[in-house]
């Protein structure tokens, strides 16, 4: 009987061991499930954080794009103003050039007209002097002729009076 008692103890030990194993497996399953739930909660939390970061990132990107567009618009407005100023300056410069060219042209025309006028006056004065000299010479010639005729008539009268 001694060996049967030992067998009963061995079976009891085996049953105890089976119960222990089942208890361990059950606890292991519970812990594993709790660990899975915690891991899933952690993953959900991380996914939410990633989504929040993505939203913030897209908002930040949108804000950065908007800022870049505003900066680009501002730079374009500035370039447009500068270009407008350059065009106005060029226009004013061209206006001054045209105005200056016009003044120079008018001055050149006036100087030329005055030269031509002076030349014309000189020619008129020379022609007038020439006519005056010609008239004076003709007048002197006619006077000499008259004086000669007068002297000849007086001489003829004196001779006629002497006879």
HUNOR-V115788 format. One line per field, one symbol per residue. ss: DSSP state (a for helix, b for strand, c for the rest). burial: b if it has 24 or more other C-alpha atoms within 12 Angstrom, else e. A space follows every 10 residues. Layout:
BEGIN
ss=???
burial=???
END
This chain:
BEGIN
ss=caaaaaaaaa aaaaaaaaaa aaaaaaaaaa aaaaaaaaaa aaaaaaaaaa aaaaaaaaaa aaaaaaaaaa aaaaaaaaaa aaaaaaaaaa aaaaaaaaaa aaaaaaaaaa aaaaaaaaaa aaaaaaaaaa aaaaaaaaaa aaaaaaaaaa aaaaaaaaaa aac
burial=eeeeeeeeee eeeeeeeeee eeeeeeeeee eeeeeeeeee eeeeeeeeee eeeeeeeeee eeeeeeeeee eeeeeeeeee eeeeeeeeee eeeeeeeeee eeeeeeeeee eeeeeeeeee eeeeeeeeee eeeeeeeeee eeeeeeeeee eeeeeeeeee eee
END
